[in-house]
Amino acid sequence: MSKTRNEERLEVVNKRLAEINEKDVFPKREKAKEEVVTQQVPKNTSNQNNSNNKLKTYLIRVGIVVGLFFVIKSIDFSNLVDSSVDVKKDDKGVQVDVKVDVPKKEEALEYNFTFKNDEHIIVFGKYQSEEEALKEKEIFSKKFIEFPVNHFFLPNKSNSKEEVYQLYLGPINGLSNAKQWSKLIEIENILLSF
């Protein structure tokens, strides 16, 4: 008897489950169809938006090209490369000589001082004459009593061909100490470490 009751209960549960599934499934299908219909209407407006977007991007691209044209036209390329043209007319013909000087890359400035390890100097100032360098040396010597201030002729102490005098403060022990002193110099300076 228990089997029949269990079977009856199982049948009732299955029927009820089938009813619930039918009620839930069919309304969802109808809602999905309604959503599809509403989505078809905005497609017409998206075509208009696409054509407007295409027109905008086209105009932006044309504007960029025209702007670049005027920028490139305004750049004076003759300053970038030195050139000279010599034209000679003879009975034999015309002779054209063109000389183009391409500027060389600037070489890194290398100094040749000799100091002990962990000693640093601060190089600053560019002076056209030794007298100017000596005047500035006196001023900086009064300002920086802790370390000596010296001057040198740049071509003698570096690979530079620029004929100027420079000053240097030091030698100073410790990199952090040298960085602090370089901040106190009010003009452009270079910190050299050995």
N, C-alpha and C positions, 0 to 999 in steps of 0.2 A: 503494500500500500504506500509505503514511503516513496517508492519510485514514481508512482503515479502523481502523487502530490508534488514531488520535485519537478517532474516533467511538466505538470500544469503550471507551476510557478515559472519555470523556464520559458514556456510558451507565452505567458502573460508579459514577462519582462522583455522578451524579444519583440512582441507586438508593440509594446509601449516605446521601445527603443526605435523601431521602424517609424512610428508616428512622429517622434521627436526629430528624427533625421529628415523626414519629408518636410516638416514645417521649417526647419533651419536651412535646408539646402535650396529650396525653390525661391525663397525671398532673396537670397544672396545672388542667385543667377539673374534675377530681374534687376537688382541694383547694379550689377556689373554691366548689363546692357544699357541702362540709363546713363552710366558714366561714359561709356563709349560714345554715345550720341552727343553728349555735351562737349566732348573733346574734339569732335569733328568741326564744330562751329568756329573755334579760334584759329584754325589753320589758315583761313583767308587773311586774317590780320597779320599772321606771322610772315606771309609772303610780302606784305607791304613793309613790314619791319626789316625783312631781309634786304629788300631793294633799297630802303633808306640806309641801312648799315653798309651796303656795298658802295653806295654813292658817297657816304661819309669817308669810308676808308680810301676810296679812290681820290677824293679831294685832298685828304691828308697826305697821301703819297705824292701827289702832284706838288703840293705845297713844300714838302721836304725836298724834293728834287730841285725845285726852283730856288729854294733857300740855299741849298748846297752849291748850286751854280753861282749865285751871287757871292757867297763866301769865298769860293775858290777863285773867282774872278778878281776879288778885291785883294787877295794875297799877292805880295810882291815877291816872286820867286827869284828875282835877280839878286837879292841880298843873300840868298842861301849859297849860291855858287858864284865865285868871282870868274869873270870871263872877259876876254877882249878880242875884238875882231879887227884885223888889219887887211885892207883891200888895196892891192896895187894893180894899176892898169899899165900894161906895156903894149908894144906893137905885137908881141907874141900872143898876148891874151890877158886874162884877168887872173891874178893870183890872190887867193883868200887864205889868210892865216888865222886860225882860231886857237886861242889859248884858254884853257879851262883849268882853274885851280880849285880842286876839291878840298875843302877844309879837312884837316886831320883831326882825329879824335884827340881830345885833351888827355894828356898823360897824367896819371896820378902823381901828385907831388910827393916826392920822397926826400926826407931830410936825413943827413948823415952826421948826427951827434953821437958822442960816446959817453954813456953814463952807466952807473951800476944797475943791477937788477932792481925792479920795483921802484925806480926813480922816474919821475914824470916832469915834463916842462910844459909851460903854456906859451905858445907862440902867438903874438898879436901885433897889429899895426903894420902899415906899409908906408914907408917914408922915402921920398925921392932923393934926399941928400943925407949924408952922415950927420950934418949939423942938426937937422930936424929930429933925427933919431936920438941924438944925444940930449936934446931939450926934453923930449918926451920921456927919455930914460930917467932924467932927474925928477920929473914929476911923479912917475910911477915908483921910483925908489923911495920917495917920501911917503907914498901911499902904502907900499908893501915893504915894511921894514924887516919882516921875518925872513924873507928870501931875497937873494940877489936878482937884480934886473940887469940883463946884458943885451947888447945889440949885435947883429951880424948882417953881412951882405948876402942876400938870398942865393945868388948863383954859386957862392963858395960853399954853402952848407946844404945845397939841395940840387935836384936835377932841373930846376927851373932856369929859364933864360931871362926872366923878368929882372931887371936891374933896379932893385929896391932894397932898402934896409928894413929889417924887422927887429922887434924886441922879443925877449923871452924871459919868463919868470921861472926860477927854479934852479936847481932840481928840487922837487918836492917828493918826500917819501909817502907812499900809499896812494892808491888810485882814488879812493873816496875823498881823501884830504885834497888831492889835486883838483877834483871836480868841484869841491866847495870853493876853492880859491878861484877857479875859472869863472864861476858865477859872479864873483866880485869885480871882475874886469868888465868895464862898461862898454867895451868895443868887441867886435867880432874876434874870436880867438879859436885856436886849435890846441887840443890836448894831445901831446905826444908821450907815449909810454915806451919804456925800455926794459 
